[in-house]
Amino acid sequence: MSETAAVLAFAVDLFADMGRVEARRMFGGAGLYAGGVMFGLIDDDVIFLKVDETLRADLAAVGSRSWIYTERKGPKAGIPQETSYWSLPESALDDPDEACAWGLRSLAVAQAIKAAKPVRRGRPERGAPRA
């Protein structure tokens, strides 16, 4: 479902104390970015945060839920899949300080995951010797 400009603006404003946060539309929802790293997403007007095992457990303890994705095509079509994104707690929607505390934890998770990924190398130039 396509997110409205008002929902995106609300999310950006909610996380304003984290520094520059951007909402970028993608696949019918939106990604939340800080420092070029996607730390959250918005789907069906719900804000979800990137988690690791520790953050997942903490969010579950306060009643958050996982973002469930169901592919429309391909071998996993119609099969609901739990993702590594969990909803921002309801209490944080009215409390920017709480929202930013959760958001900063999520951003740290996203940054750690990004840092752990191997660096992708581009294709070698035509005629360049291969290693």
C-alpha positions in Angstrom: 0.0 0.0 0.0 1.4 3.4 -0.9 2.3 5.6 2.1 0.9 9.1 2.2 3.1 12.2 2.4 1.7 12.9 5.8 2.7 9.5 7.2 6.3 9.9 5.8 6.5 13.5 7.2 5.3 12.2 10.6 8.0 9.5 10.7 10.8 11.9 9.7 9.6 14.4 12.3 9.3 11.7 15.0 13.0 10.7 14.5 14.2 14.3 14.0 16.5 14.2 17.1 18.5 11.4 15.5 19.8 13.9 13.0 18.9 14.0 9.3 16.4 11.2 8.7 14.9 10.7 5.2 11.9 8.7 4.0 12.3 7.2 0.5 9.4 5.6 -1.3 10.0 2.0 -2.3 7.9 -1.0 -3.3 4.6 0.5 -2.2 6.1 1.5 1.2 9.0 3.6 2.3 12.5 3.2 3.8 13.8 5.3 6.7 17.4 6.3 6.3 20.0 8.0 8.5 23.5 8.6 7.2 22.7 6.7 4.1 21.8 3.5 6.1 18.3 2.1 6.0 17.3 1.5 9.6 13.5 1.3 9.3 10.6 1.0 6.9 7.0 2.0 6.8 4.3 -0.3 5.5 0.5 0.2 5.9 1.2 3.2 8.1 3.2 1.2 10.6 6.8 2.1 11.4 9.1 -0.9 11.6 12.8 -0.9 12.8 15.7 -3.1 11.7 16.6 -5.6 14.5 19.2 -8.0 15.7 18.4 -10.7 18.3 18.8 -8.4 21.3 16.7 -5.6 19.9 14.1 -8.1 18.6 13.7 -9.5 22.2 13.4 -6.0 23.7 10.8 -5.0 21.2 8.8 -8.2 21.6 8.8 -7.6 25.4 7.0 -4.3 24.9 4.4 -5.8 22.5 5.9 -5.0 19.1 5.4 -7.3 16.2 7.4 -8.5 13.2 6.8 -7.2 9.7 5.5 -10.2 7.8 6.2 -10.2 4.1 4.4 -12.4 1.5 5.9 -12.6 -1.9 3.4 -12.4 -4.8 5.5 -14.3 -7.4 8.2 -17.0 -7.4 8.9 -20.1 -5.4 7.9 -18.4 -2.1 4.7 -16.9 -3.4 1.9 -16.8 -0.9 4.1 -18.0 2.0 4.3 -15.4 4.8 7.9 -14.8 5.9 9.0 -13.1 9.1 11.6 -10.4 8.5 14.3 -8.6 10.6 12.0 -5.6 11.0 9.8 -5.1 14.1 7.2 -2.4 14.8 8.0 0.7 16.8 6.2 0.4 20.1 2.8 2.2 20.3 4.1 4.3 23.3 6.9 5.7 21.1 4.5 7.1 18.5 3.6 9.9 21.0 7.1 10.2 22.5 9.9 11.4 20.2 12.5 10.8 22.9 11.4 7.1 23.1 11.1 6.8 19.4 14.6 8.2 18.9 16.0 5.8 21.5 14.6 2.8 19.7 15.6 4.4 16.3 19.2 4.9 17.4 19.4 1.3 18.5 18.0 0.2 15.2 20.4 2.4 13.3 23.3 0.8 15.2 22.1 -2.6 14.2 21.8 -1.5 10.5 25.2 0.0 10.5 26.8 -3.1 12.0 25.1 -5.3 9.4 26.3 -3.0 6.6 29.8 -2.9 8.0 29.9 -6.7 8.2 29.0 -7.2 4.5 31.9 -7.9 2.2 32.9 -5.0 -0.1 31.5 -5.6 -3.6 33.9 -5.1 -6.3 32.9 -3.9 -9.7 33.4 -5.8 -12.9 36.9 -5.7 -14.3 37.4 -3.3 -17.3 37.3 -5.0 -20.7 40.8 -6.3 -21.5 42.0 -5.9 -17.9 43.9 -8.8 -16.6 42.0 -11.1 -14.2 43.4 -12.1 -10.8 
